[in-house]
């Protein structure tokens, strides 16, 4: 069983409009709007954020770079990522890192 999120951390996540979606023994999934990130957890401490991405109608798509172009890639999908989408995913990642104290 994973330890509960402390009240201070919950308040920081709430202030950034970030929601805890699911927890497992070593990982926690956080979301905001359609952005999603998998975060490694070591007991009560968060240690690192994995790749951030978005939820699509086809499932999870991660932001990757191909030939200097941003692309959203998931199981069976590959979509170009426009500047607004890239900025939204990056801001979500920055806000999540700040809320978790991983800056």
Backbone as CSV, one residue per row, in Angstrom:
resi,resn,N_x,N_y,N_z,CA_x,CA_y,CA_z,C_x,C_y,C_z
1,UNK,0.846,-1.179,0.000,0.000,0.000,0.000,0.883,1.230,0.000
2,UNK,0.570,2.193,-0.864,1.363,3.402,-0.921,0.925,4.372,0.166
3,UNK,1.881,5.152,0.695,1.521,6.135,1.716,0.614,7.207,1.120
4,UNK,-0.289,7.767,1.912,-1.169,8.823,1.393,-0.377,10.085,1.083
5,UNK,-0.872,10.860,0.171,-0.226,12.134,-0.148,-0.486,13.102,0.993
6,UNK,0.561,13.763,1.437,0.432,14.697,2.552,-0.413,15.906,2.159
7,UNK,-0.970,16.553,3.145,-1.883,17.673,2.907,-1.208,18.818,2.156
8,UNK,0.047,19.135,2.470,0.752,20.228,1.808,0.936,19.934,0.326
9,UNK,1.343,18.703,0.014,1.512,18.302,-1.371,0.172,18.330,-2.101
10,UNK,-0.856,17.847,-1.469,-2.188,17.862,-2.067,-2.623,19.296,-2.387
11,UNK,-2.311,20.233,-1.506,-2.666,21.636,-1.730,-1.893,22.207,-2.920
12,UNK,-0.597,21.864,-3.042,0.208,22.343,-4.185,-0.322,21.771,-5.500
13,UNK,-0.675,20.489,-5.492,-1.236,19.875,-6.697,-2.553,20.541,-7.063
14,UNK,-3.395,20.769,-6.065,-4.689,21.401,-6.286,-4.527,22.818,-6.840
15,UNK,-3.555,23.555,-6.318,-3.306,24.918,-6.790,-2.883,24.940,-8.259
16,UNK,-2.262,23.862,-8.719,-1.851,23.755,-10.123,-2.871,23.009,-10.964
17,UNK,-4.019,22.693,-10.360,-5.099,21.968,-11.045,-4.625,20.599,-11.552
18,UNK,-3.759,19.950,-10.781,-3.232,18.623,-11.118,-3.896,17.605,-10.203
19,UNK,-4.326,16.507,-10.785,-5.047,15.469,-10.052,-4.268,14.165,-10.060
20,UNK,-4.264,13.491,-8.921,-3.713,12.147,-8.842,-4.744,11.217,-9.468
21,UNK,-4.347,10.490,-10.508,-5.286,9.623,-11.217,-5.240,8.188,-10.714
22,UNK,-4.016,7.670,-10.474,-3.871,6.278,-10.045,-2.536,6.100,-9.343
23,UNK,-2.494,5.098,-8.455,-1.270,4.780,-7.733,-1.005,3.289,-7.799
24,UNK,0.266,2.961,-7.847,0.726,1.577,-7.730,1.881,1.599,-6.743
25,UNK,2.498,0.455,-6.520,3.555,0.367,-5.516,4.682,1.379,-5.753
26,UNK,5.159,1.485,-6.993,6.309,2.341,-7.260,6.009,3.519,-8.184
27,UNK,4.759,3.653,-8.626,4.429,4.709,-9.578,3.106,5.374,-9.242
28,UNK,3.013,6.651,-9.646,1.776,7.413,-9.499,1.527,8.126,-10.821
29,UNK,0.286,8.176,-11.244,-0.083,8.869,-12.475,-0.819,10.145,-12.102
30,UNK,-0.346,11.259,-12.676,-0.964,12.565,-12.459,-1.509,13.083,-13.781
31,UNK,-2.608,13.845,-13.714,-3.231,14.402,-14.918,-3.656,15.847,-14.698
32,UNK,-3.724,16.573,-15.801,-4.344,17.905,-15.851,-4.874,18.066,-17.268
33,UNK,-6.136,18.373,-17.364,-6.809,18.430,-18.661,-6.552,17.094,-19.356
34,UNK,-5.959,17.095,-20.528,-5.664,15.813,-21.169,-4.180,15.447,-21.073
35,UNK,-3.396,16.222,-20.305,-1.981,15.902,-20.089,-1.849,14.844,-18.997
36,UNK,-0.837,13.986,-19.137,-0.646,12.882,-18.192,0.843,12.622,-18.005
37,UNK,1.238,12.226,-16.789,2.631,11.885,-16.506,2.692,10.744,-15.502
38,UNK,3.635,9.868,-15.706,3.908,8.756,-14.801,5.103,9.165,-13.939
39,UNK,4.943,9.109,-12.616,5.984,9.560,-11.695,6.443,8.378,-10.844
40,UNK,7.765,8.178,-10.784,8.324,7.105,-9.957,8.251,7.525,-8.497
41,UNK,7.842,6.592,-7.670,7.689,6.854,-6.238,8.505,5.832,-5.464
42,UNK,9.272,6.329,-4.496,10.075,5.475,-3.635,9.551,5.658,-2.211
43,UNK,8.617,4.810,-1.819,7.966,4.973,-0.515,7.100,6.215,-0.541
44,UNK,7.353,7.148,0.355,6.571,8.385,0.421,7.146,9.479,-0.472
45,UNK,8.349,9.252,-1.042,9.021,10.290,-1.826,8.884,10.044,-3.325
46,UNK,8.645,11.121,-4.055,8.651,11.044,-5.511,10.077,11.300,-5.972
47,UNK,10.566,10.465,-6.902,11.965,10.601,-7.290,12.175,11.124,-8.699
48,UNK,11.292,10.823,-9.638,11.477,11.330,-10.995,10.174,11.252,-11.780
49,UNK,10.083,12.155,-12.746,8.927,12.179,-13.631,9.328,11.567,-14.958
50,UNK,8.533,10.633,-15.428,8.775,10.049,-16.742,8.293,10.991,-17.826
51,UNK,8.248,10.505,-19.030,7.774,11.319,-20.149,6.328,11.740,-19.922
52,UNK,6.048,12.972,-20.295,4.679,13.465,-20.238,4.049,13.323,-21.606
53,UNK,2.743,13.220,-21.605,2.041,13.095,-22.870,0.606,13.539,-22.726
54,UNK,-0.231,13.073,-23.650,-1.642,13.412,-23.612,-2.471,12.147,-23.802
55,UNK,-3.704,12.221,-23.339,-4.652,11.150,-23.602,-5.378,11.495,-24.900
56,UNK,-5.445,10.526,-25.799,-6.163,10.700,-27.060,-7.308,9.689,-27.095
57,UNK,-8.132,9.766,-28.107,-9.197,8.783,-28.247,-8.640,7.384,-28.501
58,UNK,-7.347,7.310,-28.892,-6.684,6.017,-29.120,-5.808,5.584,-27.948
59,UNK,-5.806,6.353,-26.864,-4.981,6.021,-25.702,-3.894,7.057,-25.474
60,UNK,-2.898,6.688,-24.697,-1.814,7.583,-24.301,-0.850,7.821,-25.455
61,UNK,-0.484,9.081,-25.672,0.511,9.456,-26.682,1.562,10.331,-26.002
62,UNK,2.824,9.921,-26.118,3.925,10.670,-25.515,4.504,11.659,-26.514
63,UNK,4.991,12.781,-25.997,5.648,13.780,-26.818,7.086,13.346,-27.058
64,UNK,7.457,13.170,-28.312,8.823,12.817,-28.706,9.242,13.738,-29.842
65,UNK,10.529,13.737,-30.134,11.062,14.568,-31.216,11.595,13.663,-32.310
66,UNK,11.154,13.913,-33.530,11.612,13.171,-34.698,12.091,14.185,-35.724
67,UNK,13.381,14.078,-36.089,13.957,15.012,-37.062,13.651,16.456,-36.685
68,UNK,13.871,16.792,-35.430,13.673,18.145,-34.901,12.219,18.624,-34.930
69,UNK,11.265,17.693,-35.046,9.845,18.048,-35.017,9.159,17.320,-33.871
70,UNK,8.279,18.033,-33.141,7.542,17.366,-32.068,6.423,16.483,-32.627
71,UNK,6.325,15.270,-32.073,5.339,14.303,-32.519,4.744,13.634,-31.286
72,UNK,3.452,13.359,-31.320,2.786,12.596,-30.264,2.681,11.157,-30.746
73,UNK,3.299,10.242,-29.978,3.394,8.850,-30.393,2.777,7.957,-29.326
74,UNK,1.918,7.049,-29.770,1.298,6.072,-28.892,1.097,4.783,-29.650
75,UNK,0.462,3.855,-29.033,0.226,2.561,-29.661,-0.630,2.744,-30.915
76,UNK,-0.025,2.536,-32.058,-0.730,2.632,-33.327,-1.029,4.036,-33.809
77,UNK,-0.483,5.070,-33.132,-0.738,6.443,-33.572,0.545,7.253,-33.597
78,UNK,0.578,8.201,-34.492,1.655,9.186,-34.556,1.051,10.455,-35.131
79,UNK,1.026,11.505,-34.311,0.385,12.756,-34.693,1.376,13.907,-34.559
80,UNK,1.376,14.852,-35.491,2.209,16.035,-35.303,1.727,16.821,-34.088
81,UNK,2.653,17.417,-33.376,2.303,18.229,-32.200,2.561,19.695,-32.530
82,UNK,1.524,20.508,-32.481,1.701,21.921,-32.770,2.330,22.634,-31.572
83,UNK,2.726,23.881,-31.783,3.414,24.649,-30.733,2.586,24.767,-29.460
84,UNK,1.276,24.957,-29.601,0.414,25.090,-28.421,0.384,23.800,-27.613
85,UNK,0.313,22.665,-28.284,0.287,21.360,-27.600,1.613,21.121,-26.875
86,UNK,2.727,21.418,-27.541,4.046,21.252,-26.923,4.160,22.143,-25.697
87,UNK,3.741,23.398,-25.821,3.807,24.332,-24.690,2.941,23.850,-23.534
88,UNK,1.758,23.319,-23.820,0.877,22.817,-22.765,1.471,21.636,-22.019
89,UNK,2.067,20.708,-22.755,2.696,19.537,-22.126,3.904,19.967,-21.298
90,UNK,4.705,20.855,-21.847,5.885,21.339,-21.095,5.478,22.064,-19.817
91,UNK,4.447,22.907,-19.895,3.998,23.630,-18.705,3.452,22.672,-17.660
92,UNK,2.708,21.676,-18.093,2.212,20.649,-17.173,3.386,19.977,-16.460
93,UNK,4.407,19.586,-17.209,5.577,18.936,-16.603,6.269,19.843,-15.605
94,UNK,6.447,21.108,-15.971,7.080,22.064,-15.049,6.247,22.260,-13.789
95,UNK,4.940,22.415,-13.940,4.060,22.600,-12.790,4.052,21.365,-11.898
96,UNK,4.066,20.184,-12.497,4.085,18.944,-11.719,5.395,18.813,-10.955
97,UNK,6.517,19.096,-11.609,7.817,19.047,-10.926,7.833,20.014,-9.737
98,UNK,7.321,21.213,-9.941,7.296,22.201,-8.855,6.414,21.724,-7.706
99,UNK,5.233,21.200,-8.033,4.319,20.740,-6.991,4.907,19.574,-6.189
100,UNK,5.658,18.704,-6.877,6.261,17.554,-6.200,7.595,17.874,-5.547
101,UNK,8.095,19.086,-5.750,9.395,19.478,-5.182,10.568,18.830,-5.884
102,UNK,10.445,18.592,-7.194,11.502,17.931,-7.958,12.255,18.890,-8.863
103,UNK,12.183,20.166,-8.600,12.841,21.169,-9.458,14.328,21.095,-9.330
